[in-house]
Amino acid sequence: MYLYDMEVHQFETFSQQINLVTIDGEVINLQGKTARAQVRPAPNSTTLAETMSCSVTPGKGIILFSLSSTQTGAIPVGDYFYDVCIEETVGGSIIRKYLIGGKFKVRPSVTR
């Protein structure tokens, strides 16, 4: 999993895109896979701060994950953790691969 810290201001629309390619620059096909992303106060916490919306563009190897301004406004200012994974079902079992994760800092907004 790639570690990358991010931050957002409350009431800000947040979105990030991941482009998945091999070391040779070939696009990774995400056909049949879904993406999930969550924000929590600690990596092992059962408390969910927010679930990000995720979309996958299979033939282009693109994952977009986002939070609306309403969602970021609902998260109290502070330090959190996030990760993004892809999932697929193989033989009735869910196979999950974590792609990126790290610290997720929520800062207060000043301008209203």
C-alpha positions in Angstrom: 0.0 0.0 0.0 1.3 3.5 -0.9 1.3 5.9 2.0 0.1 9.5 1.2 -1.2 12.0 3.8 -4.0 14.3 2.8 -5.9 17.2 4.3 -9.2 18.9 3.8 -11.0 21.9 5.2 -14.5 21.5 6.7 -17.2 22.3 4.1 -14.8 21.8 1.2 -15.6 19.5 -1.6 -12.8 16.9 -1.7 -11.8 14.6 -4.6 -8.7 12.7 -5.6 -8.0 10.4 -8.5 -5.7 7.4 -8.7 -4.4 6.2 -12.1 -3.3 2.6 -11.9 -0.5 1.6 -14.3 2.2 -1.1 -14.3 5.8 -0.4 -13.9 6.0 -0.5 -17.7 3.3 2.2 -18.0 0.4 -0.1 -19.0 -3.0 0.7 -17.7 -4.3 -1.8 -15.1 -7.7 -3.1 -16.1 -10.2 -2.8 -13.2 -13.0 -4.7 -14.9 -15.1 -6.5 -12.3 -13.6 -4.5 -9.4 -15.2 -2.0 -7.1 -13.5 0.6 -4.9 -14.1 1.5 -1.3 -12.6 4.3 0.9 -13.2 5.2 4.5 -12.0 7.8 7.1 -11.6 6.7 10.7 -10.1 8.3 13.9 -7.5 5.5 14.1 -6.6 2.6 11.7 -8.1 0.0 14.0 -11.1 2.0 15.2 -14.6 0.7 14.8 -15.8 4.3 14.6 -16.4 5.5 11.1 -15.9 9.3 10.5 -17.1 9.1 6.9 -17.4 6.8 3.8 -16.1 8.3 0.6 -17.9 8.0 -2.7 -15.8 5.9 -5.1 -16.1 5.4 -8.9 -14.0 3.1 -11.1 -13.3 3.6 -14.8 -12.2 0.0 -15.6 -10.5 0.2 -19.0 -8.5 3.3 -18.0 -7.4 2.1 -14.5 -8.9 5.2 -12.8 -10.4 5.4 -9.3 -12.0 8.6 -8.2 -12.8 9.0 -4.5 -14.5 12.0 -3.0 -16.4 13.7 -0.1 -19.1 16.3 -0.6 -18.9 19.6 1.3 -21.7 18.4 3.5 -19.6 15.3 4.4 -16.5 17.2 5.2 -18.5 19.7 7.2 -19.8 16.8 9.4 -16.3 15.6 10.3 -15.0 17.3 13.4 -11.7 19.1 13.1 -8.8 16.7 13.9 -6.5 14.0 12.7 -7.9 10.9 11.1 -6.7 8.0 8.9 -8.0 6.8 5.5 -7.5 4.1 3.0 -8.7 3.2 -0.5 -9.0 -0.4 -1.6 -10.3 -2.4 -4.6 -12.4 -5.4 -4.2 -13.5 -8.3 -6.4 -15.4 -11.5 -5.7 -13.6 -14.7 -6.6 -15.2 -18.1 -5.9 -17.6 -16.5 -3.5 -14.9 -14.8 -1.5 -14.2 -11.1 -1.4 -10.6 -10.3 -2.4 -9.4 -6.9 -1.1 -6.3 -5.0 -2.1 -5.3 -1.8 -0.4 -3.9 0.8 -2.8 -3.3 4.0 -0.8 -3.8 5.2 2.7 -2.4 7.5 5.4 -3.2 10.4 7.6 -6.3 12.5 6.8 -6.3 15.9 8.5 -9.5 17.9 8.8 -8.9 21.6 9.3 -11.5 24.3 10.2 -12.9 26.6 7.6 -12.7 30.3 8.2 -14.7 31.7 5.3 -18.5 30.9 5.4 
